[in-house]
């Protein structure tokens, strides 16, 4: 029996103020509605995972929030963090990698025409399976 679809986990990371999390979830819901027009969403985050402020990802995203303005003080920066939403999507098994990338473009929370960025971040996919043992090697993305 031929497999009809592959299951992909999309990790969407972004930086924002804690107070902006409701707006981030609203934007995530908007993006999910667009994804559902093309793909089957199996599971979607109900919560944002707090990734903290100690990564290069946070530093870069934080700077994008302010564009050319002066950055807030160290004390004010404590109101911000990096977060993550996770989305499990079924993609047709015979789809080319461009189709997998199309879902990335749809899920990204930050819009190209927004400056400074509102939810700077990125989305990365990786292949999932029921067993985690469908391929003998460990392929990386």
Residue pairs with C-beta under 8 A, 6 or more apart in sequence:
2 93
3 93
4 92
4 93
5 40
5 90
5 91
5 92
5 93
6 90
6 91
6 92
6 93
6 95
6 127
7 42
7 88
7 89
7 90
7 91
7 127
7 128
7 129
8 88
8 89
8 90
8 91
8 100
8 103
8 125
8 126
8 127
8 128
9 86
9 87
9 88
9 125
9 126
9 127
9 128
10 86
10 87
10 88
10 89
10 103
10 104
10 107
10 123
10 124
10 125
11 84
11 85
11 86
11 123
11 124
11 125
11 126
12 28
12 84
12 85
12 86
12 87
12 107
12 108
12 109
12 121
12 122
12 123
13 51
13 57
13 61
13 82
13 83
13 84
13 121
13 122
13 123
13 124
14 24
14 61
14 82
14 83
14 84
14 85
14 109
14 110
14 119
14 120
14 121
15 57
15 58
15 61
15 62
15 64
15 65
15 80
15 81
15 82
15 83
15 119
15 120
15 121
16 23
16 24
16 65
16 80
16 81
16 83
16 118
16 119
17 79
17 80
18 79
18 80
18 81
19 79
20 119
21 48
21 83
23 118
24 48
24 83
24 109
24 119
25 48
27 109
27 118
27 119
28 44
28 45
28 85
28 109
31 106
31 107
31 108
31 109
32 41
32 44
32 87
32 107
34 106
35 41
35 87
35 89
35 103
35 106
35 107
38 102
38 103
38 106
39 89
39 90
39 91
39 103
40 89
40 90
41 87
41 88
41 89
42 88
42 89
42 90
43 86
43 87
43 88
44 85
44 86
44 87
44 88
45 84
45 85
45 86
45 87
48 83
48 84
48 85
49 83
49 84
49 85
49 86
50 81
50 82
50 83
51 57
51 58
51 81
51 82
51 83
51 84
52 58
52 81
52 82
53 62
53 77
53 78
53 80
53 81
53 82
55 82
57 82
58 80
58 81
58 82
60 120
61 82
61 117
61 120
61 121
62 71
62 77
62 80
63 71
64 116
64 117
64 120
65 80
65 116
65 117
65 118
65 120
66 72
66 116
67 115
67 116
67 117
68 116
69 116
71 77
72 79
82 121
85 109
87 107
88 128
89 103
91 99
91 100
91 103
92 99
100 125
103 125
104 123
104 124
104 125
107 123
108 121
108 122
108 123
109 118
109 119
109 121
110 117
110 118
110 119
110 120
110 121
111 118
124 141
125 141
126 141
127 139
127 141
